[in-house]
Every structure is written in structure tokens, then in C-alpha cells.
């Protein structure tokens, strides 16, 4: 087992040299990761990258083949982890609920499993926007309503660490906005959130940091901006101007960046290195008001994901 340092014990989650093998398949293959308390952390990867396996090991549902995992300062699988697990909330990718129970009865069921107060259940239905459906059988719930009910059960017991696996499946845009607003409120109260999603645009502006997982290994960890700087993917610069001004701008940009802009119906478009950004602006400055508009398009999380996980 990898050694546990005092610094690791201060983390909400700490993994050192974590492996999980299923015969010849190395589902998780040497993961080191630290997530401090109160962080909203994203975990992304292709299907089969090892995300769900990693989740299950952090929850104590699977034992690692090798390595150490601390959650809430407690070794997973150790003699004190049973008590620590009461501080965890988990929403699996596929929520399985009892169709013959109503929403409130469902939360009562999970509250008894967790040892959480039953009187907290109505407020939890209110928090996820299901107060109006608390007495309706779950079999009458839409996919989005089932997802919100699953989220409500994950919040029972006031967890300090939340594991959310594809939590916005089936949610409409307003419900997604409300969901992330709830996460921010929880985060402000010190809750650590680990979230996976295949909707990368949804995570891009919402997580504090993220890890990109491929073939069971962490390819990169950092904020979206840190990953942009690390990947070195080009910016896209779009310049709106009259056709008669494009020739002068084209030559100025070519001299500055060494790259030839493409002419578009509205002006010019140029791909340039991040280090050339200010030089591009300086080259366009002499054109003054002839530049009608200027747009800089940063690499998206999707661009970085495919660049780092390929």
C-alpha cells in the first residue's frame, strides 16, 4: 500500500498509486489525486476510462488492487470507514427506485438506511423541486423527476462529500441551472462535490478543477484555464471589417503571427498561438474604427478533452 502523508489527511479525497485490475483489464492504472475540502471537482473521460470504477473504490464498494484511498481523512476500507461513510452522498448514473413507493416514502426509506432524520425528507423534496409530487407514486415520475429524487436521497444526512455520476441525465435546462445553484450553496457550506458528466460544455464554466481520465490513468488535472495553457491549443480570432480593409489587416496579421488569416463573409478569421494574442491586437490597433468587431474564441473543454485523451 502507498504511504499516507499528513498532507493527504487534510484533503477531502486523496488517492495514491491506486490500481484496480479485473484479470488482464487494468480499469484503473496508477491514479494519484488530491481534492481539497469544498471544491467542485469534475472527472471526465471516455466510456471505459475508469470513472465509475474510481467512484466505486472511493465509496468503498470496490477494493483497490493496490494503492491507498482516503475520503474525509479516513482510509477507505479501514475500521473507521463505516462511520465516515455516513458523511458521503452518492447519486449513481442509473437511479433505481421502487415504483410503488411515493416520493416521500422513497426518501424515508433512504433516510432509515442512512440514519438520517425522517423530518428532513419534506424539506429535501422542496430543495429539488418535488414538493408537489411527494405523494405521487414514483412510477408516475418522468426521467427528470426520478433524477431529482435520486439527488434528494444523495443529500440526506447532510453529507460532507458528494459523488454525482452523470447527475443531470433527463433534466431540462431550468432544472440543470437549479441543480448547479444547489451545488454552489452546498459548496459554500464546505461540501466537496465530485461530478462526472459527458456534457463537457455544462462542466466547463462550473467546476473549480477537473481531471481527464483515459485508459485508467489521469492525463491532466487543473482548472479549465490551466488546461488551456498546458495544451497550447490555438485561439480563434474573428475580425469583422469591410472587404476593402481586409487586405491591409491580412498583411499586418501575417507579418505578426506568420499565419495567413482566412477571409470570411464578414472579415477575417485567424488561428494563433496564445502567446501571440496581444501581438494580434497590436497589429489591428492601427486600423482603428475600421475594425467593426473582434472576437477571441478560447479552446473549449471538449477541444482539450480530445487533445489530452486521444
Residue pairs with C-beta under 8 A, 6 or more apart in sequence:
1 66
1 67
1 68
2 16
2 17
2 66
2 67
2 68
3 16
3 68
4 14
4 16
4 68
4 70
4 75
7 34
8 14
8 16
8 34
8 70
9 70
9 73
10 36
10 73
11 34
11 35
11 36
11 37
11 70
11 73
12 35
12 36
12 37
12 38
12 39
12 71
12 72
12 160
12 161
12 192
13 33
13 34
13 35
13 58
13 69
13 70
13 71
13 161
13 192
13 194
14 33
14 34
14 35
14 68
14 69
14 70
15 31
15 32
15 33
15 34
15 54
15 58
15 67
15 68
15 69
15 70
16 32
16 67
16 68
16 69
17 30
17 31
17 32
17 66
17 67
17 68
18 28
18 30
18 31
18 32
18 54
18 57
18 64
18 66
18 67
18 68
18 69
19 26
19 28
19 29
19 30
19 31
19 64
19 65
19 66
19 67
20 26
20 27
20 28
20 50
20 53
20 54
20 57
20 62
20 64
20 65
20 216
21 27
21 65
26 215
26 216
27 50
27 53
27 216
28 50
28 53
28 54
28 57
28 64
28 216
29 50
29 215
29 216
29 217
30 67
30 216
30 217
31 50
31 54
31 67
31 213
31 216
31 217
31 218
32 218
33 211
33 218
33 221
35 41
35 192
35 194
36 192
37 160
37 190
37 192
38 187
38 190
38 191
38 192
39 187
39 192
39 193
39 208
39 209
40 183
40 184
40 187
40 193
40 195
40 206
40 207
40 208
41 192
41 193
41 194
41 195
41 207
41 208
41 209
41 210
41 211
42 194
42 195
42 196
42 197
42 203
42 207
42 209
42 210
42 211
43 51
43 54
43 55
43 194
43 195
43 196
43 210
43 211
43 213
44 51
44 196
44 197
44 198
44 200
44 203
44 210
44 211
44 212
44 213
44 301
44 305
45 51
45 212
45 213
45 214
45 309
46 214
46 309
49 213
49 214
49 215
49 216
49 309
50 213
50 215
50 216
50 217
51 165
51 196
51 213
52 93
52 165
52 196
53 62
53 216
54 213
55 90
55 163
55 165
55 194
55 196
56 62
57 63
57 64
57 69
57 76
58 69
58 71
58 76
58 163
58 194
59 71
59 76
59 85
59 88
59 90
59 163
60 71
60 76
60 77
60 81
60 85
63 77
68 75
69 75
69 76
69 77
70 76
71 81
71 84
71 88
71 161
72 84
72 87
72 88
72 160
72 161
73 84
74 80
74 81
74 83
74 84
75 81
86 114
86 115
86 157
87 157
87 159
87 160
87 161
88 159
88 160
88 161
88 162
88 163
89 154
89 155
89 156
89 157
89 159
89 161
89 162
89 163
90 154
90 162
90 163
90 164
90 165
91 150
91 151
91 153
91 154
91 162
91 163
91 164
91 165
91 167
92 150
92 165
93 165
93 166
93 169
93 196
95 146
95 147
95 149
95 150
97 106
97 138
97 141
97 146
97 149
97 150
98 106
98 109
98 138
99 137
99 138
99 139
100 137
100 138
100 139
101 109
101 137
101 138
102 134
102 135
102 136
102 137
102 138
103 125
103 130
103 133
103 134
103 135
103 136
103 138
103 141
103 149
104 121
104 122
104 125
104 134
104 135
106 138
106 149
106 153
107 121
107 124
107 125
107 149
107 152
107 153
107 156
108 118
108 121
110 116
110 153
110 156
111 117
111 118
111 120
111 121
111 156
111 157
112 118
114 156
114 157
115 157
116 156
116 157
116 158
120 156
121 156
122 131
122 134
124 152
124 155
124 156
125 131
125 133
125 134
125 152
127 152
127 155
127 182
128 148
128 149
128 151
128 152
128 155
128 182
129 148
129 175
129 178
130 145
130 148
130 149
130 152
133 141
133 145
138 146
138 149
141 149
142 170
143 169
143 170
144 170
144 171
144 172
144 175
146 170
147 167
147 168
147 169
147 170
147 171
148 171
148 175
148 179
151 164
151 167
151 179
154 162
154 163
154 164
155 162
155 186
159 191
160 190
160 191
160 192
161 191
161 192
161 193
161 194
162 183
162 186
162 191
162 192
162 193
162 194
163 194
164 193
164 194
164 195
164 196
165 196
166 196
166 197
166 198
167 179
167 195
167 197
168 175
168 176
168 179
168 197
168 199
168 202
171 179
176 202
180 206
183 193
183 195
183 206
186 193
187 193
195 203
195 207
197 203
200 300
200 301
200 302
200 305
201 300
201 301
201 302
203 210
203 301
204 224
204 300
204 301
205 224
207 224
208 223
209 221
209 222
209 223
209 226
210 221
210 222
210 223
210 224
210 227
210 301
211 218
211 220
211 221
212 218
212 219
212 220
212 221
212 227
212 304
212 305
212 308
212 309
213 219
213 309
214 308
214 309
219 308
219 309
220 227
220 230
220 304
220 308
222 230
224 301
224 304
227 301
227 304
227 308
228 274
228 298
228 299
228 304
229 274
231 299
231 303
231 304
231 307
231 308
232 273
232 274
233 299
233 303
233 304
233 307
234 271
234 272
234 273
234 274
234 299
235 271
235 272
235 273
235 274
235 277
235 296
235 297
235 298
235 299
236 269
236 270
236 271
236 296
236 297
237 261
237 269
237 270
237 271
237 272
237 280
237 294
237 295
237 296
237 297
238 264
238 266
238 267
238 268
238 269
238 293
238 294
238 295
238 297
239 249
239 261
239 267
239 268
239 269
239 270
239 284
239 291
239 293
239 294
240 266
240 267
240 291
240 292
240 293
240 294
241 249
241 267
241 268
241 287
241 290
241 291
241 292
242 290
242 292
245 287
245 290
246 263
246 267
246 268
248 287
249 261
249 267
249 268
249 283
249 284
249 287
249 291
250 260
250 261
250 263
250 268
252 283
252 284
252 286
252 287
253 259
253 261
253 268
253 270
253 280
253 283
253 284
254 260
254 261
255 283
256 276
256 279
256 280
256 282
256 283
257 270
257 272
257 273
257 276
257 279
257 280
259 270
259 271
259 272
261 268
261 269
261 270
262 268
262 269
262 270
267 292
270 280
272 280
277 296
281 294
284 291
284 294
299 307
